[in-house]
Amino acid sequence: MVDARKPAAAGVFYPADRELLSRSVREALDAAPQSRSPRGPRIPRPRAIVVPHGILGTEGAVAAAGWTRIAPHAARFRRVVLLGPAHHTQFVGIAAPFADSFATPLGVVEVDRIAIETARRFPQFIVTDEPHEQERSLEVQVPFMQTLLPGALLVPLLVGEVEDVDSAEVLESLWDEETLVVVSTDLSQYYDAAAAQRVDEATARAVETLDALPIGEQQACGYAALRALLAAARAKRLRATRLDLRNSGEASGDLSEVVGFGAFVVG
């Protein structure tokens, strides 16, 4: 047995104390808005969500807006395919870890090793621990999963340099009716607030139309993972709905350089 992948972000990006972390997640979920979409569309039964990689503050509130949609459907899901960017390591393809579980202060989540071994048939799919060791983009979603889907298995995937068709191929092979797909990504980064609002609004519209082409590294840090989801969702004839769209300046008051956060549900 391989040791659990130890948390790298606890105490930095989210609380390291078990009780404080549990309370923070619950409070975020309880406070999550039902929808901030001005058009008020009907929210579909979720097959996937797109959420920012945070638990605390504005980022956590927006993430909770996506995760709270899962609660009424929790019994449906036996597995979570979690995709995000690698901030510290460059690589080609989609990377799964060797670890048999992911640990947070709330405990451990078992990794679906059978799914990972099955996906190794794709040449663009690799198994390596290096990009996962210090990466927070997946880790910060695990406490939400532990709270809402405590019995589910995890398939943690970091998406590197890869063509949309190749990443979507891997995702589609893992995405059955009992699997929730979660894409962890922030949106625009370090624009002033007015520019960020324009960029993020355009990105949100692209997500809502399942149009991957306008989304690049200026639009989302996890653009490759997001593009994979949009391509796979289009192939399945699903639709995406905006749940929340904000930026860090709304809470901090610093409008000179902000980070955009969006939550979407796909179903």
C-alpha positions as CSV (number, residue, x, y, z in Angstrom):
1,M,0.0,0.0,0.0
2,V,1.2,3.5,-0.9
3,D,1.0,6.0,1.9
4,A,-1.8,8.6,1.8
5,R,-1.0,11.8,0.0
6,K,-0.4,14.2,2.9
7,P,-2.0,17.6,2.9
8,A,0.2,20.4,1.6
9,A,-2.2,23.3,2.0
10,A,-3.6,22.8,5.5
11,G,-2.8,25.7,7.8
12,V,-2.1,27.9,4.7
13,F,-5.1,27.9,2.4
14,Y,-7.5,26.3,4.9
15,P,-7.6,25.4,8.6
16,A,-5.3,22.7,9.8
17,D,-7.5,22.1,12.9
18,R,-10.1,19.4,12.3
19,E,-13.0,21.1,14.1
20,L,-12.3,24.5,12.7
21,L,-12.1,23.1,9.2
22,S,-15.3,21.2,9.6
23,R,-17.1,24.3,10.9
24,S,-15.7,26.4,8.1
25,V,-16.9,24.1,5.4
26,R,-20.4,23.7,7.0
27,E,-20.7,27.5,7.5
28,A,-19.8,28.1,3.8
29,L,-22.3,25.5,2.6
30,D,-25.1,26.8,4.9
31,A,-24.5,30.4,3.7
32,A,-24.3,29.5,0.0
33,P,-26.7,31.4,-2.3
34,Q,-29.1,29.4,-4.3
35,S,-28.2,31.3,-7.5
36,R,-26.8,34.7,-8.3
37,S,-27.6,34.4,-12.0
38,P,-29.6,37.5,-13.2
39,R,-31.6,35.3,-15.6
40,G,-32.7,32.8,-12.9
41,P,-32.6,29.6,-15.0
42,R,-33.8,26.3,-13.8
43,I,-30.8,24.5,-12.2
44,P,-30.2,21.1,-13.8
45,R,-29.6,17.9,-11.9
46,P,-25.8,18.1,-11.4
47,R,-23.4,15.9,-13.4
48,A,-20.5,18.2,-12.8
49,I,-19.5,21.5,-11.0
50,V,-16.9,24.1,-11.7
51,V,-15.7,25.8,-8.5
52,P,-12.7,28.0,-7.3
53,H,-10.0,26.3,-5.3
54,G,-10.7,27.8,-1.9
55,I,-12.6,27.2,1.4
56,L,-12.3,30.5,3.2
57,G,-13.5,34.0,2.4
58,T,-15.1,35.0,-1.0
59,E,-13.4,32.1,-2.8
60,G,-14.9,29.6,-0.3
61,A,-18.3,31.2,-0.6
62,V,-18.3,30.8,-4.3
63,A,-17.0,27.2,-4.1
64,A,-19.8,26.4,-1.7
65,A,-22.4,27.8,-4.2
66,G,-21.3,24.9,-6.5
67,W,-20.9,22.2,-3.8
68,T,-24.2,22.9,-2.1
69,R,-26.0,21.8,-5.4
70,I,-24.6,18.3,-4.8
71,A,-26.2,17.8,-1.4
72,P,-29.7,16.8,-2.6
73,H,-28.2,14.3,-5.0
74,A,-25.4,12.9,-2.8
75,A,-26.8,9.4,-2.8
76,R,-26.3,9.2,-6.6
77,F,-22.5,9.5,-6.5
78,R,-20.1,6.8,-5.7
79,R,-17.1,8.6,-7.2
80,V,-15.7,12.0,-7.8
81,V,-13.3,12.8,-10.7
82,L,-11.5,15.9,-9.6
83,L,-9.6,17.9,-12.1
84,G,-7.4,21.0,-11.7
85,P,-4.2,22.8,-12.7
86,A,-0.7,22.1,-11.5
87,H,0.7,25.4,-10.3
88,H,4.2,24.2,-9.5
89,T,5.1,21.6,-12.1
90,Q,4.9,21.7,-15.9
91,F,4.2,18.4,-17.7
92,V,2.4,17.0,-20.7
93,G,-0.8,15.0,-20.3
94,I,-3.1,14.2,-17.4
95,A,-1.4,13.1,-14.2
96,A,-2.8,10.9,-11.5
97,P,-0.8,10.1,-8.3
98,F,0.4,6.8,-7.0
99,A,-1.2,7.5,-3.6
100,D,-4.0,5.2,-2.4
101,S,-5.8,8.0,-0.5
102,F,-5.8,11.7,0.0
103,A,-5.6,13.0,3.6
104,T,-7.0,16.2,5.1
105,P,-7.5,17.2,8.7
106,L,-11.0,15.6,8.3
107,G,-9.5,12.2,7.6
108,V,-8.7,10.2,4.4
109,V,-10.5,9.7,1.1
110,E,-9.8,6.5,-0.8
111,V,-8.5,6.9,-4.3
112,D,-10.2,4.8,-7.0
113,R,-7.0,2.9,-8.1
114,I,-9.0,0.6,-10.5
115,A,-10.2,3.7,-12.4
116,I,-6.7,5.0,-12.6
117,E,-5.3,1.8,-13.8
118,T,-8.0,1.5,-16.4
119,A,-7.2,5.0,-17.7
120,R,-3.5,4.2,-18.1
121,R,-4.5,2.7,-21.5
122,F,-4.5,6.3,-22.8
123,P,-1.1,7.5,-23.9
124,Q,-1.8,11.1,-22.6
125,F,-2.5,9.7,-19.1
126,I,0.4,9.3,-16.7
127,V,0.9,8.3,-13.1
128,T,3.3,10.4,-11.1
129,D,3.4,12.0,-7.6
130,E,5.6,15.0,-8.4
131,P,2.9,17.5,-9.7
132,H,0.6,16.4,-6.8
133,E,3.0,16.8,-3.9
134,Q,2.6,20.6,-3.3
135,E,-0.6,21.2,-5.3
136,R,-3.6,22.8,-3.5
137,S,-6.1,23.0,-6.4
138,L,-7.4,19.5,-5.8
139,E,-6.7,19.3,-2.1
140,V,-8.9,22.2,-1.1
141,Q,-11.9,20.5,-2.7
142,V,-11.5,17.3,-0.7
143,P,-13.0,18.7,2.6
144,F,-16.2,19.6,0.7
145,M,-16.3,16.1,-0.7
146,Q,-15.7,14.6,2.7
147,T,-18.6,16.6,4.1
148,L,-21.1,16.0,1.4
149,L,-20.0,12.6,-0.2
150,P,-18.3,10.8,2.7
151,G,-18.4,7.4,1.0
152,A,-17.3,8.4,-2.5
153,L,-14.1,7.3,-4.1
154,L,-11.7,9.9,-5.5
155,V,-10.0,10.2,-8.9
156,P,-7.5,13.1,-8.5
157,L,-6.3,14.4,-11.9
158,L,-4.0,17.3,-12.7
159,V,-4.3,18.5,-16.3
160,G,-1.1,19.7,-17.9
161,E,-0.3,20.6,-21.5
162,V,-2.8,18.5,-23.5
163,E,-5.2,18.9,-26.5
164,D,-8.8,19.2,-25.6
165,V,-9.8,16.1,-27.5
166,D,-7.3,14.1,-25.6
167,S,-8.3,15.4,-22.1
168,A,-12.0,15.0,-23.0
169,E,-11.3,11.4,-24.1
170,V,-9.9,10.5,-20.7
171,L,-12.7,12.3,-18.8
172,E,-15.5,10.7,-20.9
173,S,-14.1,7.2,-20.1
174,L,-14.5,7.9,-16.4
175,W,-17.7,9.9,-16.4
176,D,-20.6,7.5,-15.8
177,E,-24.0,8.3,-14.1
178,E,-22.6,7.6,-10.6
179,T,-19.6,9.9,-11.1
180,L,-19.5,13.6,-10.2
181,V,-16.9,15.6,-12.1
182,V,-15.4,18.6,-10.3
183,V,-13.2,21.2,-12.0
184,S,-11.2,23.3,-9.6
185,T,-10.2,26.6,-11.1
186,D,-10.0,30.3,-10.4
187,L,-10.9,32.7,-13.2
188,S,-9.0,35.9,-14.2
189,Q,-6.0,36.9,-12.1
190,Y,-4.5,40.3,-11.2
191,Y,-6.5,42.5,-13.5
192,D,-8.1,45.6,-12.0
193,A,-11.7,45.0,-10.9
194,A,-13.3,46.6,-13.9
195,A,-11.2,44.6,-16.4
196,A,-11.7,41.4,-14.4
197,Q,-15.4,41.8,-14.5
198,R,-15.3,42.0,-18.3
199,V,-13.0,39.0,-18.7
200,D,-14.9,36.9,-16.2
201,E,-18.3,37.7,-17.7
202,A,-17.0,36.6,-21.1
203,T,-15.7,33.4,-19.6
204,A,-19.0,32.7,-17.8
205,R,-20.8,33.1,-21.1
206,A,-18.4,30.7,-22.8
207,V,-19.0,28.1,-20.0
208,E,-22.7,28.5,-20.3
209,T,-22.5,27.8,-24.0
210,L,-20.0,24.9,-23.5
211,D,-17.6,26.8,-25.8
212,A,-14.0,25.9,-24.8
213,L,-12.2,28.0,-27.5
214,P,-12.3,31.4,-25.8
215,I,-10.9,30.1,-22.5
216,G,-7.1,30.2,-22.1
217,E,-4.7,31.0,-19.3
218,Q,-5.8,34.6,-19.1
219,Q,-9.3,33.5,-18.4
220,A,-8.8,30.7,-15.9
221,C,-5.8,29.1,-14.1
222,G,-7.3,25.7,-14.7
223,Y,-8.3,26.4,-18.3
224,A,-7.1,23.0,-19.6
225,A,-9.3,21.2,-17.0
226,L,-12.2,23.5,-17.7
227,R,-11.9,23.0,-21.5
228,A,-11.8,19.2,-21.0
229,L,-15.1,19.4,-19.1
230,L,-16.8,21.7,-21.7
231,A,-15.7,19.4,-24.5
232,A,-17.0,16.3,-22.7
233,A,-20.2,18.0,-21.6
234,R,-20.9,19.1,-25.2
235,A,-20.5,15.6,-26.4
236,K,-23.0,14.4,-23.8
237,R,-25.5,17.2,-24.8
238,L,-25.5,18.7,-21.3
239,R,-25.8,22.3,-20.3
240,A,-24.1,24.6,-17.9
241,T,-25.7,27.1,-15.6
242,R,-24.0,30.0,-13.7
243,L,-24.4,29.9,-10.0
244,D,-22.1,32.7,-8.8
245,L,-19.5,35.1,-10.2
246,R,-17.5,37.5,-8.1
247,N,-13.9,38.7,-7.5
248,S,-11.7,39.1,-4.5
249,G,-12.0,42.9,-4.5
250,E,-15.7,42.7,-3.5
251,A,-14.6,41.6,0.0
252,S,-11.1,43.1,0.3
253,G,-11.9,46.5,-1.1
254,D,-8.6,46.4,-3.1
255,L,-9.7,46.8,-6.7
256,S,-6.3,47.3,-8.2
257,E,-5.5,43.6,-8.6
258,V,-8.2,41.0,-8.1
259,V,-8.8,37.3,-8.7
260,G,-12.1,36.2,-10.3
261,F,-14.2,33.3,-8.9
262,G,-17.0,31.5,-10.6
263,A,-19.3,28.6,-9.8
264,F,-21.2,26.6,-12.4
265,V,-23.3,23.4,-12.5
266,V,-23.4,21.1,-15.5
267,G,-26.3,18.7,-16.0
